Amino acid sequence: MFRLFYSVFIFTFSGLHLFAQEITKSPQYDSIVKYRSLAEDSETKLELRYKYAKKAVDISEKMKVDSVILRSNRVLSTVYLFQGKLDDFSKINYKNLKLSRSLKDTLSIGIANHNLGYYHFDKNQNDSAYYYYSTAIKFYDKVEEIPRQAGALSNLSLIQLNEKDYFGSEESAIRALKFLESLPTTERNLDDSWILYNRLGNISLNLGLYDKSLEYHKKAIEISNKMNNGFYNKNLSIHNQAFVFRKKGNYTKALDFYTNLLKQEKLFEIDPTFYPLILDNIAFTRFESGEKDYDNMEKMFKEAYKISDSLEDPITKLAVTIDLSKFYKAQNKIDHALQYANESYRLAKETSSNDILLESMVILSELKPGDEGKKYLNEHIRLSDSLLQHERGIRNKFARVQFETDQIQQENERIAQQRFWLLIVSIVLIVAIFLLYIIITQRAKNKELEFKQDQQKANEEIYNLMLSQQDKVDEARAMEKKRISEEIHDGILGRLFGTRLSLDSFNLKEGPEGAKIRLQYINDLKNIEQDIRQISHDLNTDFVAGSGFVDIIKTLIETQTQAYQLKYEFDCSDDIIWENVSNKTKIHIYRILQESMQNIYKHAEATLVKISFQLKNDVICLTIADDGKGFVINKSKKGIGLKNINSRVDEVNGTIEFDSEIDKGTTITLNIPYIN
């Protein structure tokens, strides 16, 4: 057996190896590799890259090799992404996900989920994006794909931050940083680390942990100093530090940071929108600190507004307009405050900046009189409640996805064990296969042994029931024998003795009178003969013959129906002589009836069960009918209970039929050979 198994394995392995060789040596595969290479060349125009990638996919699909199709699809997927064709990008990644699952390609499953996460994030479908990124992380972890895992965690953290799940975002960012720390120090990895530290600083700011926020921004600055092109990153972190100091009320420190940034001309060459933003922040920080030079502040605000407007930068312009509305409102310049509050309200809606939109609503509700002001206040309440409900809903969805991935640690342990066994298999392949064969065989034997033990236990239970019933039968027989013995001794023997003595005394008498007396005693002897014949008949007919198994069945029915609160009707034909039926068959009948009644109790919701034993054409017909809710037979044949019943029916060479109608009940008809 082992030699056969080994031969089949070697043949299969060799066949797969030869098949792989045939693919890689085919002219079609060479063309595919060539077109893929051209499609991945970043120096080539996107239009040509798309043509090459599409050609590789077309040839791959003609080869009908899933692994080749998957690899070509991934190249085309990248081209779609660069082209901005996100709908095509999503469609091909759904195909890749299906293909990679059929191939059980863990890395490809992770990549497809990662790409789908990006697609849904771009479409602002954060719950779906969260699901796909979480799934990608799980599969990356299985193959220790650390760079991709860090990237997916970083994106997951951003989604959580956008949905104001600050603690979840912080946890994901820290996990991503731990992965990045284990990777080589490259410009890309340093930039990713800076992004995460900067995000952690913003998260701590939103949580009101200002000192912790400053620590994270300081760490981000340290990272940017290690970068070759970290100038912009560094100054953005300094800007974020200034904002934290402003929130802490340390306006002097904040102004120092902002003023130093204003001197960085190179910064504004890189990002022109930075200049008006810093102007706005300096003006508003001075205003918050209590300075009274309103003209100078107003001049800075107006310059920031003008530049952001000329740059067509709605985000910076939004920040300036909300600050201007607050600035003018504090000076009681209602018309100016209303002008910029209205503009802030409009820009916030256009850019979906809900936080500033809420601020603008509050200002407008305070500036506008009467019902008009109340309108903005009511709108503020509705939007605030809607956002809060949305955030809670998203976090609940995040929690459900997280629940599915909470078992990652256990999965890691399982994978480590699998790797260990795979290592052994690669070193001692033949020995491992032999051991595996032994284990599988032993498990099969153990299951068979367990089944026999369970069967033996069931047989013992029924045997004990039969013994208990047999004790009752034996006791009844003993009492009957005692009664007959007393009847013979006290009745028949006494009468015989008296008749004999009487005949002896009249034996010598002759004549009509003697003949008459003898005739009388002859009649007495006839009566005694009839009594003896009746006793003989009673002894020959066992009043409990065949009733032992019926009593066991009746006891089972009474016990089960009482426990299940069911009414029952029981009928057993006297034509069945149970002594002619094997114990094996009786045991199986008992168990089938027991299992059927349990199923009626668990599933049928019945009130009445009818059980009948009839003998037809040397076949025992057992009918079990209930008035329950019924079931769809084809959809319910896979239950363990029904499998057990079918197995027992096969054991006694019988047949079974199920007839059920919804809300009308179920009837089970079992036919078993009488002599088995």
C-alpha positions in Angstrom: 0.0 0.0 0.0 2.8 2.4 0.9 4.7 1.6 -2.3 1.6 2.3 -4.3 1.0 5.6 -2.5 4.6 6.6 -2.9 4.5 5.7 -6.6 1.4 7.8 -7.2 2.9 10.8 -5.4 6.2 10.6 -7.4 4.1 10.3 -10.6 1.9 13.3 -9.7 4.9 15.4 -8.6 6.8 14.6 -11.8 3.7 15.3 -13.9 3.3 18.8 -12.3 7.0 19.5 -12.7 6.8 18.5 -16.4 3.6 20.6 -16.9 5.3 23.6 -15.4 8.3 23.1 -17.6 6.1 22.9 -20.7 4.4 26.2 -19.8 7.7 28.1 -19.2 9.2 26.7 -22.4 6.2 27.5 -24.6 6.4 30.4 -27.2 3.2 31.8 -25.8 4.6 32.1 -22.3 7.7 33.9 -23.7 5.4 36.4 -25.3 3.5 36.9 -22.1 6.7 37.6 -20.1 7.8 40.0 -22.8 4.6 42.0 -22.8 4.5 42.1 -19.0 8.0 43.5 -18.9 7.1 46.2 -21.4 3.9 47.1 -19.5 5.9 47.4 -16.2 8.4 49.8 -17.7 7.8 53.2 -16.1 9.6 55.0 -18.9 7.0 53.9 -21.4 3.8 56.0 -22.1 0.7 54.8 -20.3 -1.2 54.2 -23.5 1.5 51.7 -24.7 1.8 50.1 -21.3 -2.0 49.5 -21.3 -1.7 47.8 -24.8 1.1 45.6 -23.7 -0.6 44.6 -20.4 -3.9 43.8 -22.3 -2.0 41.7 -24.8 -0.4 39.7 -22.0 -3.8 39.1 -20.4 -5.3 38.0 -23.7 -2.6 35.5 -24.4 -2.7 34.2 -20.8 -6.5 33.6 -21.1 -5.9 31.6 -24.2 -3.4 29.4 -22.3 -6.1 28.8 -19.7 -3.5 28.6 -16.8 -4.9 30.4 -13.8 -1.5 31.2 -12.2 -0.4 32.8 -15.5 -3.7 34.7 -15.9 -3.4 36.0 -12.3 0.1 37.4 -12.8 -0.9 39.1 -16.0 -4.0 40.6 -14.5 -2.0 42.1 -11.7 0.2 43.9 -14.2 -2.9 45.3 -16.0 -4.4 46.2 -12.6 -1.3 48.5 -11.9 -1.7 50.2 -15.3 -5.4 50.8 -14.6 -4.4 52.5 -11.4 -1.9 54.8 -13.0 -4.5 55.6 -15.7 -7.0 56.5 -13.0 -9.5 54.0 -14.3 -10.6 52.9 -10.9 -13.7 51.1 -11.9 -11.7 48.8 -14.3 -9.1 48.6 -11.5 -11.8 47.2 -9.1 -13.3 44.8 -11.6 -9.9 43.1 -12.4 -9.0 42.9 -8.7 -12.3 41.1 -8.0 -11.3 38.6 -10.7 -7.9 38.3 -9.1 -9.4 37.7 -5.7 -11.5 34.8 -7.1 -8.5 33.4 -9.0 -6.1 33.6 -6.1 -8.6 31.9 -3.8 -9.0 29.0 -6.2 -5.2 28.8 -6.4 -4.9 29.2 -2.6 -2.2 31.9 -3.3 -2.0 33.7 0.1 0.1 36.6 -1.1 -2.1 37.2 -4.2 -5.3 37.1 -2.0 -3.7 39.8 0.2 -2.7 42.0 -2.7 -6.2 41.8 -4.3 -7.8 42.7 -1.0 -5.3 45.6 -0.5 -6.2 47.0 -4.0 -9.9 46.7 -3.3 -9.4 48.5 0.0 -7.7 51.4 -1.9 -10.6 51.5 -4.4 -13.3 51.7 -1.8 -11.3 54.3 0.2 -11.1 56.4 -2.9 -14.9 56.1 -3.2 -15.3 57.2 0.4 -16.8 53.8 1.2 -14.8 53.5 4.4 -16.6 50.5 5.9 -15.8 48.4 2.8 -12.3 49.8 2.6 -11.8 48.8 6.3 -12.9 45.3 5.6 -10.6 44.7 2.6 -7.6 46.3 4.3 -8.1 44.2 7.4 -8.4 41.0 5.3 -5.2 42.0 3.4 -3.3 42.4 6.7 -4.4 39.0 7.8 -3.1 37.3 4.6 0.1 39.4 4.5 0.8 38.2 8.1 0.5 34.6 7.0 3.4 35.0 4.5 5.3 37.6 6.6 4.9 40.2 3.9 6.0 43.0 6.2 6.3 46.0 3.8 2.8 45.5 2.4 1.4 44.7 5.9 2.8 48.1 7.1 1.3 49.9 4.1 -2.2 48.3 4.7 -2.0 49.1 8.4 -1.1 52.7 7.6 -4.1 53.0 5.3 -6.3 51.4 7.9 -5.2 53.9 10.4 -6.1 56.8 8.1 -9.6 55.4 7.6 -10.1 55.1 11.4 -8.8 58.7 11.9 -11.2 60.0 9.2 -14.1 58.2 11.0 -12.8 59.6 14.4 -12.0 56.2 15.7 -8.9 57.7 17.4 -7.9 54.8 19.6 -8.2 52.3 16.7 -6.3 54.6 14.4 -3.5 55.0 17.1 -3.3 51.2 17.5 -3.0 50.6 13.7 -0.4 53.3 13.3 1.8 51.9 16.1 1.6 48.4 14.6 2.6 49.8 11.2 5.5 51.6 12.8 6.8 48.4 14.5 6.8 46.7 11.1 8.6 49.6 9.4 11.3 49.6 12.2 12.2 46.1 11.1 12.8 47.1 7.5 15.9 48.6 5.9 16.4 52.4 6.3 15.3 53.7 2.9 13.9 57.0 1.8 10.4 55.4 1.2 10.4 53.7 4.7 11.5 56.9 6.4 8.8 58.9 4.7 6.2 56.3 5.7 7.4 56.4 9.3 7.2 60.2 9.3 3.6 60.0 8.0 2.7 57.7 10.9 4.4 59.8 13.6 2.8 62.9 12.2 -0.6 61.1 12.3 -0.1 60.0 15.9 0.6 63.6 16.8 -2.7 64.7 15.3 -4.5 61.8 17.0 -3.2 62.8 20.4 -4.1 66.5 19.6 -7.7 65.4 18.9 -7.8 63.4 22.2 -6.5 66.5 24.1 -3.2 64.8 24.9 -1.1 67.9 24.0 2.3 66.8 25.5 2.0 63.4 23.9 1.2 65.1 20.6 4.3 67.2 20.9 6.4 64.1 21.5 5.1 62.4 18.4 5.8 65.6 16.3 9.3 65.8 17.7 9.8 62.2 16.7 8.5 63.0 13.2 11.1 65.9 12.9 13.9 63.4 13.9 12.8 61.1 11.1 12.6 63.9 8.6 16.2 65.0 9.5 17.4 61.5 8.4 15.7 61.8 5.0 17.5 63.1 1.9 14.4 65.1 1.0 12.9 65.7 4.4 12.7 69.5 4.3 9.0 69.8 3.6 8.1 67.0 6.1 10.2 68.7 8.8 8.5 72.1 8.3 5.0 70.6 8.2 5.8 68.9 11.6 7.0 72.2 13.0 3.7 73.8 11.8 1.8 71.0 13.6 3.8 71.6 16.7 3.0 75.3 16.6 -0.7 74.5 16.3 -0.4 72.2 19.5 1.2 75.0 21.4 -1.6 77.3 20.3 -4.2 74.8 21.6 -2.3 74.6 24.9 -2.5 78.4 25.2 1.3 78.9 24.7 0.8 81.6 22.1 4.4 82.9 22.4 5.9 79.5 21.5 3.4 79.1 18.7 4.2 82.5 17.2 7.9 81.7 17.4 7.3 78.6 15.4 5.1 80.3 12.8 7.4 83.2 12.4 10.4 80.9 11.7 8.4 79.1 9.2 7.6 82.3 7.4 11.3 82.8 6.8 11.5 79.5 4.9 11.2 80.7 1.3 12.1 77.3 -0.1 9.0 75.9 1.7 6.7 78.1 -0.3 8.4 77.2 -3.6 7.6 73.6 -2.8 4.0 74.3 -1.6 2.7 77.8 -2.3 -0.5 77.2 -0.3 1.7 77.0 2.8 2.4 80.7 2.9 -1.2 82.0 3.2 -1.9 79.2 5.8 0.9 80.4 8.0 -0.2 84.1 7.6 -3.7 83.1 8.7 -2.3 81.1 11.7 0.0 84.0 12.8 -2.9 86.5 12.6 -5.4 84.3 14.5 -2.8 83.3 17.1 -2.1 87.0 17.8 -5.8 87.6 18.0 -6.3 84.7 20.4 -3.4 85.9 22.6 -5.2 89.1 23.2 -3.2 91.5 21.0 -5.1 94.7 20.0 -3.3 95.6 16.8 -6.4 94.6 14.8 -5.4 96.6 11.7 -2.2 94.6 11.3 -4.0 91.3 11.9 -6.8 92.3 9.4 -4.1 93.1 6.9 -2.5 89.6 7.3 -5.9 87.9 7.1 -6.8 89.8 3.9 -3.4 88.9 2.4 -3.9 85.2 3.2 -7.4 85.3 1.8 -6.3 87.0 -1.4 -3.4 84.5 -2.0 -5.4 81.4 -1.3 -8.1 82.8 -3.6 -5.6 83.4 -6.4 -4.1 79.9 -5.9 -7.6 78.4 -6.1 -6.9 76.6 -2.8 -10.4 76.1 -1.2 -9.0 74.3 1.9 -6.7 77.2 3.0 -9.4 79.7 1.9 -11.8 77.9 4.2 -9.5 78.2 7.1 -9.0 81.9 6.5 -12.7 82.6 6.1 -13.8 80.9 9.3 -11.0 82.7 11.2 -12.0 86.1 9.7 -15.6 85.5 10.7 -14.5 84.9 14.3 -12.2 87.9 14.1 -14.9 90.3 12.9 -17.5 88.8 15.3 -15.3 89.5 18.3 -15.1 93.1 17.2 -18.9 93.3 16.7 -18.4 94.0 12.9 -21.6 92.0 12.1 -21.7 92.6 8.4 -18.1 91.5 7.8 -18.5 88.6 10.2 -21.7 87.5 8.3 -19.9 87.8 4.9 -17.1 85.5 5.8 -19.3 83.1 7.9 -21.5 82.7 4.8 -18.5 82.0 2.6 -17.1 79.6 5.1 -20.5 77.8 5.3 -20.5 77.5 1.4 -16.9 76.3 1.1 -17.3 73.8 3.9 -20.2 72.2 2.1 -18.3 72.1 -1.2 -15.2 70.5 0.4 -17.2 68.3 2.9 -15.3 69.9 5.8 -17.9 68.9 8.4 -16.0 70.3 11.4 -15.7 73.8 10.0 -19.3 73.6 8.6 -20.5 73.0 12.2 -18.4 76.0 13.4 -19.9 78.2 10.6 -23.4 77.2 11.5 -22.9 78.2 15.2 -21.5 81.6 14.1 -24.4 82.2 11.7 -27.0 81.1 14.3 -25.5 83.8 16.6 -25.2 86.5 14.0 -28.5 86.1 12.3 -31.6 87.2 14.1 -34.8 85.3 15.0 -36.0 82.3 13.0 -33.1 82.5 10.5 -30.6 82.1 13.3 -32.6 79.2 14.7 -32.6 77.6 11.3 -28.8 77.4 11.3 -28.8 76.2 14.9 -31.3 73.4 14.1 -29.2 72.5 11.0 -26.2 72.3 13.3 -28.0 69.9 15.7 -29.2 67.7 12.8 -25.7 67.5 11.2 -24.0 66.9 14.6 -26.4 64.1 15.5 -26.1 62.6 12.0 -22.3 62.7 12.1 -22.3 61.1 15.6 -24.7 58.4 14.5 -22.6 57.7 11.4 -19.3 57.5 13.4 -20.9 55.1 15.8 -22.2 53.0 13.0 -18.8 52.9 11.3 -17.1 52.0 14.5 -19.6 49.2 15.1 -18.8 47.9 11.6 -15.1 48.2 12.3 -15.6 46.3 15.6 -17.3 43.4 13.7 -14.4 43.3 11.2 -11.9 43.4 14.0 -13.7 40.5 15.7 -13.1 38.4 12.6 -9.4 39.2 12.8 -8.9 38.8 16.5 -7.7 35.3 16.0 -4.6 36.4 14.1 -2.3 35.4 17.0 -3.7 31.8 17.1 -3.4 31.7 13.3 0.2 32.7 13.5 0.9 29.8 15.9 -0.9 27.4 13.6 1.1 28.7 10.6 4.4 28.3 12.5 3.5 24.7 13.3 2.6 24.1 9.6 6.0 25.6 8.6 7.7 23.2 11.0 6.0 20.2 9.4 6.7 21.5 5.9 10.3 21.8 6.8 10.4 18.2 7.9 8.5 17.1 4.7 11.1 18.9 2.5 14.0 17.2 4.3 12.6 13.7 4.7 9.7 13.5 2.2 9.3 9.8 2.0 9.4 9.3 5.8 6.9 12.1 6.3 4.5 10.6 3.8 4.8 7.2 5.4 4.0 8.8 8.9 1.1 10.7 7.4 -0.3 7.4 6.0 0.0 5.7 9.4 -1.7 8.6 11.1 -4.6 8.6 8.7 -5.0 4.9 8.9 -4.8 5.0 12.7 -7.4 7.7 12.9 -9.7 5.7 10.7 -9.2 2.7 13.0 -9.8 4.8 16.1 -13.1 6.2 14.6 -14.1 2.6 13.8 -13.3 1.5 17.3 -15.1 4.4 18.8 -18.2 3.6 16.7 -18.1 -0.1 17.8 -17.7 1.0 21.4 -20.7 3.3 21.1 -22.6 0.5 19.4 -21.7 -1.9 22.2 -22.8 0.6 24.8 -26.1 1.0 23.1 -26.5 -2.8 22.8 -25.7 -3.2 26.5 -28.4 -0.6 27.4 -31.0 -2.5 25.4 -29.8 -5.8 26.8 -30.2 -4.4 30.3 -33.7 -3.3 29.5 -34.5 -6.8 28.1 -33.0 -8.4 31.2 -35.1 -6.2 33.4 -38.2 -7.1 31.4 -37.1 -10.8 31.5 -37.0 -10.7 35.3 -40.6 -9.6 35.3 -41.5 -12.4 32.9 -39.6 -15.0 34.9 -41.4 -13.8 38.1 -44.8 -14.1 36.4 -43.9 -17.6 35.2 -42.9 -18.7 38.7 -46.1 -17.4 40.2 -48.1 -19.1 37.5 -46.3 -22.4 38.0 -46.9 -22.1 41.8 -50.6 -21.5 41.2 -50.9 -24.5 38.9 -48.9 -26.7 41.3 -51.3 -25.7 44.1 -54.3 -26.3 41.9 -53.1 -29.8 40.9 -52.1 -30.7 44.4 -55.1 -29.3 46.2 -57.7 -29.8 43.6 -57.1 -32.5 41.0 -55.1 -34.9 43.2 -57.6 -34.6 46.1 -60.5 -35.3 43.8 -58.7 -38.3 42.2 -57.9 -39.7 45.6 -61.6 -39.4 46.7 -62.9 -40.9 43.5 -60.5 -43.8 43.8 -61.5 -44.6 47.4 -65.2 -44.4 46.4 -64.7 -46.7 43.5 -62.9 -49.2 45.7 -65.8 -49.2 48.2 -68.4 -49.8 45.5 -66.2 -52.1 43.3 -68.0 -55.2 44.7 -71.5 -53.9 44.3 -73.6 -55.0 41.4 -76.9 -54.2 40.0 -78.5 -50.9 38.8 -77.6 -48.9 41.9 -73.9 -49.9 41.6 -73.8 -49.1 37.9 -75.4 -45.7 38.6 -72.9 -44.8 41.3 -70.0 -46.0 39.1 -71.3 -43.9 36.2 -71.4 -40.9 38.4 -67.7 -41.4 39.4 -66.8 -42.0 35.7 -68.3 -38.6 35.0 -66.2 -37.1 37.8 -63.1 -38.7 36.2 -64.1 -37.0 32.9 -64.3 -33.7 34.6 -60.9 -34.2 36.2 -59.6 -35.2 32.8 -60.9 -31.9 31.3 -59.3 -30.0 34.1 -55.9 -31.7 33.5 -56.3 -31.0 29.8 -56.9 -27.3 30.5 -53.9 -27.0 32.8 -51.8 -28.7 30.2 -53.0 -26.2 27.6 -52.2 -23.3 29.9 -48.8 -24.7 30.5 -48.2 -25.1 26.8 -49.3 -21.4 26.1 -46.8 -19.0 27.6 -49.0 -15.9 28.5 -46.0 -13.6 28.2 -44.4 -15.3 25.2 -43.3 -12.6 22.8 -44.5 -9.8 25.0 -41.0 -8.9 26.4 -39.9 -6.8 23.5 -43.3 -5.2 23.1 -43.3 -4.2 26.7 -39.8 -2.6 26.3 -41.1 -0.7 23.2 -44.2 0.4 25.1 -42.1 1.5 28.1 -39.9 3.5 25.8 -42.9 5.2 24.2 -44.6 6.0 27.5 -41.4 7.4 29.0 -40.5 9.5 25.9 -44.0 10.9 25.3 -44.3 11.8 29.0 -41.0 13.6 29.0 -41.8 15.3 25.7 -45.4 16.1 26.7 -46.8 14.3 23.7 -50.0 12.2 23.3 -49.5 8.8 21.7 -51.3 5.9 20.0 -49.6 2.5 19.9 -50.6 -0.6 18.0 -48.7 -3.8 17.6 -50.0 -6.7 15.6 -50.3 -10.1 17.4 -49.1 -11.7 14.1 -45.5 -10.8 14.9 -43.7 -13.4 17.0 -40.8 -11.4 18.3 -38.9 -14.6 19.4 -38.4 -15.2 15.7 -36.8 -11.8 15.2 -33.0 -11.5 15.9 -31.7 -9.4 18.8 -29.7 -7.3 16.4 -32.9 -6.3 14.5 -34.8 -5.6 17.7 -31.9 -3.4 18.9 -31.9 -1.4 15.7 -35.8 -1.0 15.7 -35.5 0.3 19.3 -32.8 2.8 18.4 -34.7 4.0 15.2 -37.8 4.5 17.2 -35.9 6.4 19.9 -34.1 8.6 17.4 -37.3 9.4 15.6 -39.1 10.4 18.7 -36.2 12.6 19.7 -36.4 14.3 16.2 -40.2 14.8 16.7 -39.5 16.5 20.0 -36.7 18.7 18.8 -38.0 19.8 15.4 -41.6 18.8 14.7 -43.5 20.9 17.3 -46.0 18.0 17.4 -48.8 17.2 19.9 -49.6 13.6 18.9 -47.4 10.7 17.7 -48.9 7.4 16.2 -46.7 4.2 16.3 -47.8 1.0 14.6 -46.2 -2.5 14.1 -47.8 -4.6 11.4 -46.8 -7.8 9.6 -47.4 -7.8 5.8 -46.0 -10.5 3.5 -43.3 -11.5 5.9 -42.2 -7.9 6.4 -42.4 -6.0 9.7 -43.9 -2.6 8.9 -43.1 0.1 11.4 -45.0 3.4 10.9 -44.2 6.5 12.9 -46.5 9.5 12.2 -46.7 12.9 13.9 -49.0 16.0 13.5 -46.1 18.5 13.5 -45.0 21.3 11.2 -43.3 19.0 8.6 -40.1 19.7 6.7 -38.6 19.9 3.2 -37.2 16.3 2.8 -34.5 17.1 0.2 -33.0 19.8 2.4 -33.0 17.8 5.6 -31.4 14.5 4.7 -27.9 15.6 5.9 -28.7 15.7 9.6 -26.8 13.4 11.9 -30.0 11.9 13.2 -31.3 10.9 9.8 -27.9 9.5 8.8 -27.9 7.3 11.9 -31.4 6.1 11.1 -30.5 5.3 7.5 -27.4 3.5 8.7 -29.4 1.3 11.0 -31.9 0.5 8.3 -29.1 -0.7 6.0 -27.8 -2.9 8.9 -31.1 -4.9 8.9 -31.5 -4.9 5.1 -34.6 -2.8 5.4 -36.0 0.2 3.5 -37.3 3.5 4.8 -39.5 6.2 3.4 -40.1 9.8 4.6 -43.4 11.5 3.7 -43.8 15.1 5.0 -45.9 18.1 4.2 -45.4 21.6 5.7 -47.9 22.2 8.6 -49.4 18.7 8.1 -46.9 16.4 9.8 -44.4 13.7 8.9 -44.8 9.9 8.4 -41.8 7.5 8.5 -42.4 4.0 7.1 -39.8 1.4 7.9 -39.9 -2.1 6.2 -37.7 -4.9 7.7 -37.6 -8.5 6.7 -39.4 -10.7 9.3 -36.8 -13.4 9.3 -33.4 -11.6 9.1 
